[in-house]
Structures are given as structure tokens and as C-alpha cells.
Amino acid sequence: MNTWHQFLFGIYPYIALTVFLLGSLVRFEREQYSWKSDSSQLVVKSQLRLGSMLFHIGILGLFFGHLVGLLTPVSVWDTVGVTHSLKQIVAMTAGGVMGFVCLTGLVILLYRRLTSDRLSANTTWRDKLVLLWLLVTVVLGLATIYVSSSHMDGEEMLKLMQWAQHVVTFRGGAAAIIADVSWVFKAHLFMGMSLFVIFPFTRLVHVWSGFGAVGYLGRAWQLVRPRV
């Protein structure tokens, strides 16, 4: 295990998390007028609904799938009788479906921005960076399915779970756990962690507002009366 591997998978996760949290807080405090999704619907409506719907369904499925799959203790799966092989099959199937849905949405959104002169003129380099970064991350994620299909014993997935759980619980030795996994998994992990680094500086910050909007579901109805 070399120094770069130790840095990327033992130290970099904490750098990414720190930038993610502190960067979001600083932007909210200093640049609240820039805290928005920058919807392009008023500029060009075509393909937005389909692309946005597919992207959001896919990305939410992938996010919560990774969250549950990586952070649920192995002992829990063993207790309920889910073998490592079965978990790998479920992860490959669900990840493949959600990944394909997300990828389709991303391609539509990216094509829409790059082929419309009017929309391209209103697209910042940050917008392009987010879409391209997500595109590469999802493609690498789908590529891991092919790599996983060559060994269905679930051992490589088990190492990834142990790595993630060591990181979130601040236990040492996380990088050593995945020292011998395929480079495709490592590239996917790096791209995924780096999303948290670019998050505070892009339109992705509107995700925080989405969590805050959950409170509106329980709010009383607002009465609107016509003017007499």
C-alpha cells in the first residue's frame, strides 16, 4: 500500500466531508442569493421534465442504496440470513437499474445544455462540471457491475462495506482494507467522494433546501380568497 492510496482512502474522505459541511455553511452565510437550483425551465422547456425526473429518481435510488448497502453492519445481514453473495446480486441489480435510469437522465440534461445556444449561453462552467462529474461517476459505478460479475462470492463488496464503516466511525486502517480491490471501485470511490468537495460551490447546494422543505408536508393549508 503506497502513500497515495493511504491518502486517498484514509485521509481524503475526511477532507471531503469537512469541505462539504463547512463549505455549505459558509456559502449559506455569505452568499444566500446564490443558494438556488438555477432552474433553466424559463429558458428552454424541452426535455427538462423527462431528463430531470429520470435523473432525480436514479440519483436518489443510488444515494439511499449506497447508504444502506455500505453502512448497514455485516452482522445485521448475517442475522437476517442474507448471504454475501445474495447481497451482491441485489446490489448489482438495484444499482444497475437505478444507475441506468440516472445515466439516461444525465445524458438528456447534458445534451439539452450543449445543443441549445440559448441555454448554453446561460450555463456556467460549474453547471457543466457537475453534470460531467456525475456522468463519469455513474459510468464508473455501472462498470463495477461488470467487474463484480466475475466473482460472485461477495468478498470485494464486503471489503467496501468495511472500508465505509471504518471511515464513518473514525477507525484506523480503512485504506488497507481496500488495498487490493479493483481500480474501477477505487476510481468510483474517488469520484464519489470528490462530489462532496465540489458540492458547496455549485447548484448542488439546493439539496439541503430539499431536506428543509419536508416540513411543509405537515404545514396547515393556506387559505386564498378571491378579491371581492
C-alpha positions as CSV (number, residue, x, y, z in Angstrom):
1,M,0.0,0.0,0.0
2,N,1.6,3.2,-1.2
3,T,1.3,6.8,0.2
4,W,-1.2,7.9,-2.4
5,H,-3.5,5.1,-1.6
6,Q,-3.3,5.8,2.1
7,F,-4.1,9.5,1.5
8,L,-7.0,9.0,-1.0
9,F,-8.8,6.3,1.0
10,G,-7.6,7.0,4.6
11,I,-7.4,10.8,4.8
12,Y,-9.2,12.3,1.8
13,P,-12.6,11.1,2.9
14,Y,-12.4,13.4,6.0
15,I,-11.1,16.3,3.9
16,A,-14.1,15.8,1.5
17,L,-16.5,15.7,4.5
18,T,-15.1,18.8,6.1
19,V,-15.2,20.8,2.8
20,F,-18.8,19.6,2.3
21,L,-20.1,20.7,5.7
22,L,-18.0,23.9,6.3
23,G,-18.3,25.0,2.6
24,S,-22.1,24.6,2.7
25,L,-22.3,26.6,5.9
26,V,-20.1,29.4,4.7
27,R,-21.9,29.7,1.4
28,F,-25.3,29.8,3.2
29,E,-24.0,32.6,5.5
30,R,-22.2,34.7,2.9
31,E,-24.0,34.0,-0.5
32,Q,-27.6,33.3,0.2
33,Y,-28.7,34.8,-3.0
34,S,-26.7,32.2,-4.9
35,W,-28.3,29.4,-2.9
36,K,-30.7,28.1,-5.5
37,S,-31.1,25.3,-8.1
38,D,-30.9,27.8,-11.0
39,S,-33.7,26.1,-12.9
40,S,-33.5,26.6,-16.7
41,Q,-37.2,25.9,-17.3
42,L,-37.9,29.5,-18.2
43,V,-35.0,29.5,-20.8
44,V,-35.7,26.2,-22.6
45,K,-38.5,23.8,-21.5
46,S,-37.9,20.9,-23.9
47,Q,-36.6,17.7,-22.4
48,L,-36.3,19.2,-19.0
49,R,-39.1,17.3,-17.4
50,L,-38.1,13.8,-18.6
51,G,-34.4,14.3,-18.0
52,S,-34.9,15.8,-14.6
53,M,-37.3,13.2,-13.5
54,L,-35.1,10.3,-14.6
55,F,-32.0,11.9,-13.1
56,H,-33.6,12.6,-9.7
57,I,-35.2,9.1,-9.4
58,G,-31.9,7.5,-10.3
59,I,-29.7,9.6,-8.1
60,L,-32.0,9.3,-5.1
61,G,-32.1,5.5,-5.6
62,L,-28.3,5.3,-5.8
63,F,-27.8,7.5,-2.8
64,F,-30.0,5.6,-0.4
65,G,-28.9,2.3,-1.9
66,H,-25.3,3.1,-1.2
67,L,-26.2,4.5,2.2
68,V,-28.0,1.3,3.3
69,G,-25.7,-1.1,1.5
70,L,-22.4,0.3,2.7
71,L,-23.3,1.4,6.2
72,T,-25.5,-1.5,7.4
73,P,-23.3,-3.6,9.7
74,V,-22.4,-7.0,8.2
75,S,-23.7,-8.6,11.4
76,V,-27.2,-7.3,10.6
77,W,-27.2,-9.0,7.2
78,D,-25.9,-12.2,8.7
79,T,-28.6,-12.1,11.4
80,V,-31.4,-11.8,8.9
81,G,-29.9,-14.6,6.8
82,V,-28.7,-12.5,3.8
83,T,-25.6,-14.1,2.4
84,H,-22.8,-12.0,0.9
85,S,-23.5,-13.5,-2.5
86,L,-27.2,-12.6,-2.3
87,K,-26.4,-9.1,-1.2
88,Q,-24.1,-8.7,-4.1
89,I,-26.7,-9.8,-6.5
90,V,-29.3,-7.4,-5.1
91,A,-26.8,-4.6,-5.1
92,M,-25.8,-5.3,-8.7
93,T,-29.4,-5.5,-9.9
94,A,-30.7,-2.5,-8.0
95,G,-27.6,-0.4,-8.7
96,G,-27.8,-1.3,-12.4
97,V,-31.4,-0.3,-12.7
98,M,-31.0,3.0,-10.8
99,G,-27.7,3.7,-12.4
100,F,-29.1,3.3,-15.9
101,V,-32.1,5.5,-15.1
102,C,-29.8,8.2,-13.6
103,L,-27.4,7.9,-16.6
104,T,-30.3,8.3,-19.1
105,G,-31.4,11.4,-17.3
106,L,-27.9,12.9,-17.2
107,V,-27.4,12.3,-20.9
108,I,-30.7,14.1,-21.7
109,L,-29.8,17.0,-19.4
110,L,-26.3,17.3,-20.8
111,Y,-27.4,17.0,-24.4
112,R,-30.0,19.7,-23.7
113,R,-27.5,22.1,-22.3
114,L,-24.9,21.6,-25.0
115,T,-27.1,21.7,-28.1
116,S,-29.2,24.7,-27.2
117,D,-27.4,28.0,-28.0
118,R,-29.7,30.0,-25.7
119,L,-29.3,27.5,-22.8
120,S,-25.6,27.1,-23.4
121,A,-25.2,30.9,-23.0
122,N,-26.8,30.7,-19.6
123,T,-24.8,27.7,-18.5
124,T,-21.8,28.2,-16.2
125,W,-18.7,26.1,-16.1
126,R,-19.8,24.9,-12.7
127,D,-23.0,23.5,-14.3
128,K,-21.0,21.6,-16.9
129,L,-18.6,20.4,-14.2
130,V,-21.4,18.9,-12.1
131,L,-23.1,17.2,-15.0
132,L,-19.8,15.7,-16.4
133,W,-18.6,14.7,-12.9
134,L,-21.8,12.9,-12.2
135,L,-21.8,11.3,-15.6
136,V,-18.3,9.9,-15.1
137,T,-19.1,8.8,-11.5
138,V,-22.3,6.9,-12.7
139,V,-20.4,5.3,-15.6
140,L,-17.7,4.0,-13.3
141,G,-20.4,2.8,-10.9
142,L,-22.0,0.8,-13.7
143,A,-18.6,-0.5,-14.7
144,T,-18.2,-2.0,-11.2
145,I,-21.1,-4.3,-12.0
146,Y,-19.1,-5.9,-14.8
147,V,-16.1,-6.3,-12.5
148,S,-18.3,-7.8,-9.8
149,S,-19.9,-10.3,-12.1
150,S,-16.5,-12.1,-12.5
151,H,-16.5,-13.1,-8.8
152,M,-19.9,-13.6,-7.1
153,D,-18.6,-14.5,-3.6
154,G,-19.3,-11.0,-2.2
155,E,-15.9,-10.7,-0.7
156,E,-15.0,-7.5,-2.6
157,M,-18.3,-5.9,-1.6
158,L,-17.6,-6.9,2.0
159,K,-14.3,-5.0,1.9
160,L,-16.0,-1.9,0.6
161,M,-18.6,-2.1,3.4
162,Q,-15.9,-2.5,6.0
163,W,-14.0,0.5,4.5
164,A,-17.0,2.8,4.6
165,Q,-17.9,1.7,8.1
166,H,-14.3,2.3,9.3
167,V,-14.4,5.8,7.8
168,V,-17.7,6.9,9.3
169,T,-16.7,5.5,12.7
170,F,-13.2,7.1,12.6
171,R,-11.4,3.8,12.9
172,G,-7.9,3.5,11.6
173,G,-6.8,1.1,8.9
174,A,-9.6,1.9,6.4
175,A,-7.3,2.3,3.4
176,A,-5.6,-1.0,4.0
177,I,-9.0,-2.8,3.8
178,I,-9.4,-2.0,0.1
179,A,-5.8,-2.1,-0.9
180,D,-6.3,-5.0,-3.3
181,V,-9.8,-4.2,-4.8
182,S,-10.1,-3.4,-8.5
183,W,-9.1,0.1,-9.7
184,V,-12.6,0.6,-11.0
185,F,-14.0,0.6,-7.5
186,K,-11.3,2.9,-6.3
187,A,-11.9,5.4,-9.2
188,H,-15.7,5.3,-8.4
189,L,-15.0,5.9,-4.7
190,F,-12.7,8.9,-5.5
191,M,-15.2,10.5,-7.9
192,G,-18.0,9.9,-5.4
193,M,-16.0,11.5,-2.5
194,S,-15.0,14.4,-4.7
195,L,-18.7,15.2,-5.3
196,F,-18.8,16.3,-1.7
197,V,-15.8,18.6,-2.3
198,I,-17.4,20.4,-5.3
199,F,-20.9,20.3,-3.7
200,P,-20.7,23.7,-1.8
201,F,-19.5,25.6,-4.8
202,T,-22.2,24.5,-7.3
203,R,-26.0,24.4,-7.6
204,L,-26.0,21.1,-5.7
205,V,-26.5,23.1,-2.5
206,H,-30.2,23.2,-3.3
207,V,-30.3,19.6,-2.0
208,W,-30.1,21.0,1.6
209,S,-33.2,23.1,0.9
210,G,-34.9,19.9,-0.3
211,F,-34.4,18.4,3.1
212,G,-35.7,21.5,4.8
213,A,-38.8,21.5,2.6
214,V,-40.0,18.3,4.2
215,G,-41.5,20.4,7.0
216,Y,-44.0,21.9,4.5
217,L,-45.7,18.5,4.3
218,G,-47.2,18.9,7.8
219,R,-48.0,22.6,7.5
220,A,-51.6,23.7,7.6
221,W,-53.4,24.6,4.4
222,Q,-53.0,28.2,3.3
223,L,-56.4,29.8,2.5
224,V,-56.6,32.0,-0.5
225,R,-59.8,34.0,-1.0
226,P,-60.7,35.8,-4.2
227,R,-60.7,39.6,-4.2
228,V,-64.2,41.0,-3.9
